[in-house]
Amino acid sequence: MTDRVENILRDYFTENAFKPGDQLPNEFEMAQKLNVSRNVVREALSRLRMLGMVESRPRRGMVMAQPDLLAGLEKVLNPLLLSQDDLKDVFELRLVLELGVSEILFARKTPEDMAELEEIAERQKGLAVLTKEDEIEFHGKLYDMTGNETLHRFQSMLAPVFDHVFAAYYNKTSKSSKLEQVTHYDLFKVLKEGTAAQFRTAMYNHLAVYIDSASSR
Amino acid sequence: MTDRVENILRDYFTENAFKPGDQLPNEFEMAQKLNVSRNVVREALSRLRMLGMVESRPRRGMVMAQPDLLAGLEKVLNPLLLSQDDLKDVFELRLVLELGVSEILFARKTPEDMAELEEIAERQKGLAVLTKEDEIEFHGKLYDMTGNETLHRFQSMLAPVFDHVFAAYYNKTSKSSKLEQVTHYDLFKVLKEGTAAQFRTAMYNHLAVYIDSASSR
């Protein structure tokens, strides 16, 4: 029942072209119009509030709001709950993003960003083993450089699932030397002096051990 | 208050390593344990039910479930509600996916899939103008070929926002001849006879008009 009312409400908002900030009818009016109980309306609105689609304003009641694109996804990216297929899909999704982001990086990189990336890559050159935090620092900086907030947040949400899948299924295969052939520092150099196409190739080689795992599933 | 209880419940499930199928305490027990009203618990559970994290089973009450990864995102991908920044982020996200998917396509393509793709590309060669449906048919088949259900559904969810952004902001610039240089049929040929790297380049040229728009924002 709540599912139905939630769908009806979303359709109603779309059909009436409600925009963020627009005043919504109150719970009582909605319940009457839809001929359902106020409890059901309250539950459906609570769901929409979770997604950021509606919010309560003091003395104005409920208004339409700008939803949080990734709020729903963020809540379910729990390795313990997802199916094996979903976990592998998410694993691949991160690889696809890393490989696809090259053009935007080349279009947007600034000297300031490159200086910061160099500092990270330079520092990591001295480390025998890179931790998860090191990986996140370098790759996170790349996403930061895209200027695409959604992409940045999306990939950082995928990271724990990615690590979980890699640890669970693929870690038995020796982390081949392929992975070491292209380092973070190498990636930095290509981003600085190469082309978008060269960077895509370098990123492919950097991620080769993961891509091989994914392709052979 | 419901936000807080929703978070507490999710943390509680994680800390106790609840897996899909596991029986959950009933509303009454949860309300007592958290010292909140049953209405608040019911609202929080309704949110989790929307995400597919919990479900009601006849005679068993509430059990843990396998969440629907993209359910939350799907509900908010409404061009009328998203901010301009979010819209542009989603526009780019689709481009990133199209460019990044090459390796997986080459690893997974089958003769049957290629025959189907050829049939589509061959038929579209005869058309003067490609409609949205034609675009979806060709690019959707590519995602279908990845065998990654999440990626496939994700990109088809992004399509309406992508079209909205392109129509609203970029259609004034003449659809340059670049777009025509690499056709769906050309993409098919490269996928059949070329390499993953060549396909990435061909896809880049196919999407050049969009990528130019995105880069210059």
Interface residues (C-beta under 8 A of the other chain):
Chain A: T2 D3 E6 R10 F13 T14 A17 F18 K19 P20 N39 R42 E43 A44 S46 R47 R49 M50 L51 G52 M53 M64 A65 Q66 P67 D68 L69 L70 A71 G72 L73 K75 V76 L77 N78 L80 L81 L82 S83 D85 D86 K88 D89 V90 E92 L93 L95 V96 L97 E98 L99 G100 V101 S102 E103 I104 A107 R108 T146 N148 E149 T150 L151 F154 A197 R200 T201 Y204 I211 A214 S215 S216
Chain B: T2 D3 E6 R10 F13 T14 A17 F18 K19 P20 N39 R42 E43 A44 S46 R47 R49 M50 L51 G52 M53 M64 A65 Q66 P67 D68 L69 L70 A71 G72 L73 K75 V76 L77 N78 L80 L81 L82 S83 D85 D86 K88 D89 V90 E92 L93 L95 V96 L97 E98 L99 G100 V101 S102 E103 I104 A107 R108 T146 N148 E149 T150 L151 F154 A197 R200 T201 Y204 I211 A214 S215 S216
